Amino acid sequence: MNIAQVALLAVALSVGSPVSASVINLREISCKDFVAMSKDDLTYTLAFLDGYYRTEDDPLIVDQDKSRAKDLAEYCIANPAEDLIGAADKLLRKQ
């Protein structure tokens, strides 16, 4: 994902949403913390991770029914002690 795509995703996620004082450090949270997030924070985080793990050749289409991020949420529910980025690396990283 190039810088322009990341910037566009950040703008799209922030438009129309209330300003949040919370900071989500993805390196420091467990799967248990991840699934306990508010619905908005969970949605934003899943969207970010789904975009982060895409390759430049992936289509720029958001299809929530085919999102790999749903697999991450289900994995985290089953493995609450695992760290979020470790789980994301296993499930979302392309080989």
Secondary structure as UniProt FT lines:
FT   HELIX           3..14
FT   TURN            15..16
FT   TURN            26..27
FT   HELIX           31..35
FT   HELIX           39..52
FT   TURN            56..57
FT   TURN            64..65
FT   HELIX           69..78
FT   TURN            80..81
FT   HELIX           84..92
//
